[in-house]
Structure formats: structure tokens, C-alpha cells
């Protein structure tokens, strides 16, 4: 299975491991060079193979100081993980910062930033530490 991607201590590691496995399968099959939407569609077919419940192109509420200030569409919500897809030569710092901002504004704890445009699939696990602390206190 996707055990090789599970890291003890990482939040939602079991889920992110299955997402990574699905993404690697898609990248191996299609390779780089397509538009993001192609990879989104392929992932939508691959996620169920890995037992993942997901929603595609999900509108999330963006909050500022507890008040809703807008909405943003993200590529996927897979179980409790936000997944953002890119299809570019290489990820840039702005991609990471943007994903972290979406994560913080939405209240989700974990995101995966996946870039299918590179020769090797680029994977960045992003954690909203503030949301993580709040979730721990709520338990």
C-alpha cells in the first residue's frame, strides 16, 4: 500500500500517504506537460481506487478574525486534507505561501501541494500549525 509515505507524527499521515500514492500513479501514467485540469480529472478517477472520499473544486469560506470575508475555490478536499494541483516546470515559493494562506483562512489543518508539471512529481506537505494547536485544545 502507501505505507512508505506514512510518517509518524505527521497529522493525517495515513490519508496523505494514500493521496500521494494516487498522485504518483497519475504522474507515472500521464507524465508532465498537461494542463492542471487533466491531472484533476485523472486524480478524480484514481482517488476512489485508493479508498479516498473527495470533493473536487470545492468552495471554501475565507475568514478574517472570525468573520467570513469571501470564498475561494480549491482543487480538492480529500477527507480532511486540502489538495492543490499545479502543472508548471517547478514549484515556486509563492505556490507554497498561497497554499498556506488558503489553509489558514479556511481552518483546515493539512494540505498537499502537488506539481505534475515537473519531470518528477513535486510534493509539499503544508501544515497550519495554528489550526493544529486549536484542534488539539478542542479535544
N, C-alpha and C positions, 0 to 999 in steps of 0.2 A: 504494500500500500504506500502511503505517503509518509511513513514513519521517518524517513530521512530528513524531512523538513520540519519535524516537531522539535521544539526547543523548550525544555523545561524552564519555567519562569516567564516565558513569553505569554502575554494574555491571548486567549483564544487560539492557542497554538495548534490544536487539533483541526480547527476549521481552516485556519490559514494554510496549514500543510496540504489539505485537500484542494484548496483554491490554487495553490502553487502547482500542484501536480496536474490539475486540469489545464492551467495556463501553459505549462511546459509541453503538454501533449499537443495543444493547439499550435504553439510556436514550432514544434518539430514537424508537424504536418503541413502548415502553411508557409513557414519561414517569414522573413521580413519583407516589407515592400508594399503592403496593402494599407488602405485607409483604416482608421480606428473601427469604423462600423463593421467591417468584415470580421475583425477579431472579436468584437462584441457578439455578433451573431454566432460565431463558432463557439465562444465560451457559453452562450446560452444553450447550445446543444451538448456541450461537454460537462457542464456543472451537474446535471442530473445523473450522469454516468458515475460521478463521484459521491452521489448521495447528498448533494447540496441543494437546499431550498434557497431561491433567489428571486429578486425582482430587478428588472432592467429599466434603466433610465428613470430613476426614482427622484421625485421632487422632495427635497428636504427643507425644513424650515430653518432659517438662519436667525439666531438670537443674539441680541446685544443687551447685556445687563438684565437678562430675564425677559426681554421683550422681543417679540418677533419683528424683524426689520426687513425680511424678504424671503425669497425662496431660491434654491439652486438645484439644478439637476445633476445628479451623479450617475455614473455609468451603471453601477450595480450596488445593491445591498445584498450580501450573501450571508444568510443567517444574521449574525450581529456585526459583520465586517463590511466596511465601505470599500469598494474596489474601483479604482480609477485606471482607465486604459489610456495609453499613449502609443503612437506609432511614428516615432521620429528616430533620427540617427543615434541620439544619445539623450538620456535624461539630463536636465539642467537643474540648478538649484531652485529656480522659480517653480518647477514642477513639484518638488518636494514641499516648498513653502506653501504653495497653493493647496495641496492635498492636506497639509496640516491645518491650514486655515479652515477648510471645509469641515474637517474633523472636529475642531474646537467649536465652530459655530453650530454644528448640528447636534453635539452631545454624544456622538459615537466615540468609542474608545480606541478602536483599531481600524487602520486602513491598509490596504496593499496598493501600491503604485506599480503598475506593470507596463513595461515598454516593449512592445512587439516589433519595433522598427529596427532594432539593433541586430547584429549577427547572432548574438546570444540574448535570450530573454533577460531583461533587466528587472529586478525585483527590489522594491524598497518597502520595508515594513515600517509603518508610521504609527506611533502611539501618542494619544492625547493624555499625557501624564496627569493633567488637572482632572479630566473626566475619570481617569482611573482611580485617583485618590477619592473623588466624590463617590464613586461606585463602591469602593471599599468601606467608606464610612456608612453608606446606606445599608450595608449588610448586617 
